[in-house]
Structures are given as C-alpha cells and as structure tokens.
Amino acid sequence: MNDIAPDDLPPAYRLPAPQQATDEQPYAGLTPYAVLDALDAAGLRGDGRILQLNSYENRVFQVHLEDERVVVAKFYRAARWSDAQILEEHQFALELAAAEVPAVPPLVLAAGLGIEPAPRLLGTPPTLADWQGWRYAASPRCGGRAPELDDPAVLEWIGRFLARLHLVGQARPFEHRLRLDGSRIARAAVAWLCDQDLLPPDALAGWRQASLAALDQVDELFTRAGNLQLLRVHGDCHAGNVLWTDAGPHFVDLDDAVTGPAVQDLWMLLGGERHEMQTQLGALLDGYETLREFDRRELGLIEALRTLRIINHSAWIARRWRDPAFPIAFPSFESPSYWAQQTTVLHEQIGAMQGPALVA
C-alpha cells in the first residue's frame, strides 16, 4: 500500500489523518489504510479487501493478500501486555503447531520492525511487529463452526486435543504471563474498582463485601486442593474459541494464555444444570485421560475459577469504560441494577463454592 496515495483510495479509506491514541480513543488513527500499510511493512501485501472482526480488547481484521492468502491481523491494545508477554503467547502457539496440536499459530513477519524477543526467546522467528506505535501480529485465517457441546463424541474429541495442548504446556514454563493460583489478581481488581467513581455509592459496600467474602472462599478452595501442577494453558477456552471442522477442533485466541491448573481449560466448556455439567465433564475427561492424567483435586476449583472470572470481567469493563465501544456494549454497567445483580451472583457463588464439587 505504500505506493498508493490517499486520494487514490476508495471513499471508505479516505479517512481523517491519524490522531494520537488515548484511553478515550485507543484506536484513533487505525484506519483500514493504516492496517494495510502496516501489514505491507511486515511483508504481507493486501489486495485492498479488509473486514473488521468482532473484538473488544484488541482490533482484529481479516485481510486478503495479493498472493491469494487470507490472514487475520491483530493490533494489540497498548499497555495491556508487554512485548515479552505477547511473544511468550506466540512461542506457545508455535510449539503447539510444531507438535501438530490444532491451534492457530502466528505468521513469521518481515524482520526489523522494532520488536526484539526476550533473551529466552532469542532465535525464535519474528512474529510481533511495530508500525508507527501499533504492535501487531498476523495468523492464517482458519474457518470453522461452533462445536456441538451436547454431543459426547465432540466433547471427547475436544478433551483429547486439550490433553495434547497441556502436554506441550507442561514442557516449559511461562516467565512473563499471569499466574492463576488464587485470588491475588482479583483482589487487586476489587481494590481498584472500589477507588473508581463508576460504582453507584449505594451499591458499592454490598458488592465489595460480597466480593471479598467470595475471594476468601476462593483461597480456601485453592488451599484445600493442595499443591497442584500449574502449566501453560489456553486460559480462555470457551466455545467461541474452539472452531469445529470435519477434521475436528482447533483452538484460536491464546491472548489470555496463563500459568494455571489444567481445569481452567475445561470448566468453561460446561453448561446447564448440575447433572448436565457432570455428563459433559465425564465426556471431556474420557477423551482427556486417554492421553494425559487429570488430577481430580482440580474439580474442586471449578466454582472458584468461575468466581474469579466474574470479578475480573467487571474490572475489565471498568478499565475500558472510556473506550467508546464499551458503554455501547454494556449499557447498564453504571446502573445500580447491574451491581445489585453482580452482588447476587457473588452470593450464589459463595454457596456454590461451599457445596459439593462436580465429580466425574
């Protein structure tokens, strides 16, 4: 795109000059023209066809290339992850691909765009680029449909592939990514949220009390589980991040990869009433344990992990509130009803954590 003048572009590309990105406009200036120019600098020359995909945290685009490939380009939100954390995610994806685990890896980009790997990652190919302050990566477009999670055969298949993912994950540790081993991160989120002006004053005390009580229970469950093996896991393995084809599942979006227990990649695939979740869990583990042993003590963490996700999700919305996409997507967030509902949910979680764990 470097040899195309702005006036020669179609009308949709003729946008105002780039502005400086801010918390209020975190992607100001990231026009389609800028996306194509950045990819061109990394050796991926677009043919002009570009489609923005749904993503709140980052900005993600499907781009057709002149060589007839189609790639997905991710432009990372500033200050969320460090370069080292992103590169560890990429290294994990490349290791999975090398082990023939169906996870979508990043593409190797043209070198010399300003992102140097951490010392432990030296020698790995360049997968993260910087163009005029935008950090970005690209991967092949991989299609698929949502998995049929009510089919035991599908769950067994996913279980086998998760076991393969975890066998790669346990081979070496993350050094820079987050560690999911208790309530520490969520407690920091609660403290930060309570210092903001977003929570209605009449809802603040009740939500804070419920959150801290729930997190006390989370820590109790982690203590009760004992010394578990923590490994590199997908971290956000819900149905939307598992694409199904006739060849089986493949995993996308390792953006939330963490060090954590294996069950973190199983529990989000469960849904419905308790008896339904037990049946689903049984099918997942039937597949999983054909390839890797699963520590049954981790089942006691399912409701604790759900509680952490609930609290961290509210904090995530609050941290992004000045991004204009978020008030549109979460219109009730500042209302007393939202926080009353969250308080009720947390009390329900306390009860769930005090009850019997799922068994399989």
N, C-alpha and C positions, 0 to 999 in steps of 0.2 A: 504493500500500500504506500510505500514511501514516495513513489513516483506519481501519485495521483493527487492533484491539487484539490483542496476542499470544494472549490466551486464546480469541479467536475463530478462530484459525488451525487448520488440520488438525493432527493429532498430529505429523506429520513436521516441522512448522515450529516446534513448541513446544520449542525447544532452550534450553540454559542461556544465561544472559546473556553477551554478548561478553566475551572475555578479551583481554588485551593480546597482540598478535602478538610472537613471539620466533623466534629461529633454530630452536628445538625445535618450536615450533608456529607456523609462519609464516603460517598462515591461520586462526588461532584467531579465533573470532567471525564468520567469514564464513559465516553460516548462509544457507539459502535465503531467509529473511525479510530478511536484510540485503542480499542480492543484489537482490531485488525492490524494496526501498526505495531502493537506490542508483540503479537504473535509472529508477524513478519520478521521482527528483530531477532526472534528466537528460532528462526528457520522454518516457520510454519506459515506459508503464504496462503492467505484466504482468497476465495474467489468472489467475495462480496456477500455471500449468503450467511446470515448470522441470526440466531434466535436466542433471546434471553430465557433461561430456565428458572424455575421457582427456587429461590434460596433467600432466606432472611439474613443469615450471618455473613456469607460471602456473596460475591456476584459471579454467576455461572452462566456461560454462553456455549451454545452449540454452534460450531463454525465449520463450514465446508471449505476444504482446501483445493487449491488448483490441481493437486495430484489425485483428486477424487476421494481422498480420505475425509472422514468427518471426525472432528475432535471435540472434546468438551474442555473448555478453558475456565479455570477457577482463579479469580482475583481475590486475594485474601484481605480480609478486614485488617486494617492497620492496628497494631498493638495487641491483638488477641493472642497470637502465638509468636514466639521468637523464631528466627531463622532455624536455629538448631532443632526446635520442636517440630517444625514443618518438615525438615529434612529427615528427622527420625521417622515420621509418618511415611515419607516416601521410601525410605530404606526398607521399612517393614513391608510395604506393598510390593517392592521389587523382590524381596526374599520370598514372599508368598507366590509371586508369579514364577520365580525360579523353581519353586517346589511344586509347581503345577496346581496350586490352590487357586480356585477361580475368584480372585479378587482383582479389580481393575487397577493396573499399575500406572504411574506417571510416565509420560514420554521423556526421552532424552532430548534436551534443548540445546541450541547453539551455545557454546561456552562464551565466557567473557562478559556476562551481563550483570556482574556485581555481587552475586551471592556465593560466598565461599563456604564449603561444608565445615562442620566442626571437626576437630582433629581426629576423632574416632571414625569419622565418615570420609576422611580423605581417600581418594581413589575411587569413590563412587561416581557414577556419571552425573552430569548437571541436570537436575530436574526442576529447580526453582530459579526463576529469573526475576530481575528487577528492571522495570522500564518506567522512567520518569517518576519514581517513587512508588509504583504499583508492583507488589510482589505477586507472581502468578505462576501457575503450572498448567499443564495440559495432559489429557489422557485420551485414549481411543474411546469413541462412542460405543457403548455396549447396550443393546436393547434388551428388552425382557418385559415380563408382566409380573404382577403381584403373585406371590406364592399362595397356594390354597392351603392355608394353615389348619383347616378342618380335616385334611386328608392325612392319616397317619403315615402313609408311604412318603409323602412330601416332607413331613417333619423328620422322619428317619433319615432321609437324604440330606436335609439341612444339618441334622445332628452329625452325620459323618463328616461333612465339609467343615463344620465348626471344630470338630476334633482335629482335623488336619491343620486348620488355621492355628489352633492352640499348640500343636506340636512344633510349628515354626515359631510361635510366640514365646515358647519357653526356652528356645535355643540361646537367646541372649537377652539382656535387659534393656529397657529404655533408660536413658540417663537424664533426659530433659523433660519428658512429658509428665503429666499429672499422675498422682498415685491415689488409687481408690482403695483406702484401707480403713475408713472410719468417717467421722463426722467433721473432720478439721476444715475442709473446704466449705462445707455447708454452714458451719458456724460462722466463718468469716463472711459468708453471704448474708446471713441473718443480721450480723452486726452492721454491715454496710447498709443493708436495706433500711434498718431502723434509724439510720442517720440521714436518710433522704426525706424529701418532702412529698414523696409520691403516695405514701400510705395515708388514708384518712385517719385523723387523730383518734376517732372513736373506735377504729378497728385495730390500731397499732398494738395496744397492750395485749389483747386477746390472741392476735396472730403470733406475737413474739413469744408469749407463754407457751402456746401450743407447739411452736417450732422447737423451742429449747427442750420441752418435755419429750418431743418425738426424737430429737437428736440424742438425748440421754438414752433412750431405748435403742437407737441405732448402735451406739457404742456398746451397750450391754450385749447385743446380738453378735457384734464382731468379737467381743471378748469371749463370749460363750463358744463361738466357733473355733477358737484356738488359733494355732499357728498354721495358717493356710498357705498354700503355694500361690504366689502372685506372679503373673506373667503378662506379656503384652497381649492385649485383647482388642477387638474391634471397638468396643466401648459404646456404640450406638446401634446395636444390631436389632432394629425393629423391622417390621415387614417392608417398610418403604425403602430400606437399604439392602434388601435381598431381591434381586431380579431373577425371574424364573424363565428358563427356555426349555426346549425339548431335551437339551443336553444336561439339564439340571440347574442348580442355583449358581449365581455368582454375586459376590459382595461388592458393594460400592460405598464410597464416602467414609474413609478412615480418618476424617477430620477430628473426631473425638476419641481416637485411639488412646488408651491409658494403660498403666500398670494396674492390674486388678485381678480379682478371682474369676475363674472360668465362668461361673454362673452369671456374671454380668452380661455375657453374650447369649444367654438362654432365656432369661426371665422376660424380656420384652417381646418375645415371640408367643407368650402365653396370654390367653384372654378368656373372658366369660366367667361362669360360676366356678366355684372351687373344684367341683368334680370334673368339669371340662378342662380346667388347667392341669389337674393331675393326669388326665388322659393324655393331653398334649405333651406334658413333661415326660411321661413314660415313653412316648414315641420318640421324642428328641434324644433321650438318653439311650434308647435301644440302638439308635444309629451311632451316637457319640461313643458309646463304650465298646463298639466293635474295633475302635482304633486307639482310644485313649481312656485311661481310667478317670472316673469322675469322683471327687471327694464328696460324699453325701452330706457332710457337715455344712457345705456351702448352701444347701437348700434352706437353711435357717436364715440366710441373708437376703432372701428374695424381697421380703417386705421392707427390710432396711434399705436396700438399694432403690426400691420404688420411692421411699420417703425422701432419700437424698435427691432423686430426680425431680420430685415435686418442688422442693425448696429451691433447688438450683435453677429450675425453669423460671420461677417468679423473679429471681435475682437477675437472670439473663434478660428478661423483658425489661426490667427496670434499668439495667445498664445500657440498653439500646433505645431507651424511650425517646431520645432526641433525634434518632433516625426517623424520618417521616414515615417510613414503611410500617413502623411498629404501632403507633396509635391507630392506624387504619386496620391492622391485622388483629389487634387486641383492644377493641374499643371500650371494654368495661374495666380495664385494668386499674384505673384510678378510682373506681366506684367502691362504696362500702360493700356492695353485694359480692364483688369479686373476692375481697379479703375475708368476708364472712364465710363464703364458700370454701376458701382455702383453709380457714381455721377448722371448719367442719371436717374437711378431708384429712387434715393432720390428726385430729382426734380419732377418726376412723383408722388411720394408720397406726396410731398407738395401740388401739385394740387389736388390729391385725398382727402387729409385732409381738404382742403378748400372748397371742393364740398359737395353736399348733402349726408347725411348718408344713409345707407341702411334702408329700412323700412320693417316691417312685420306685 
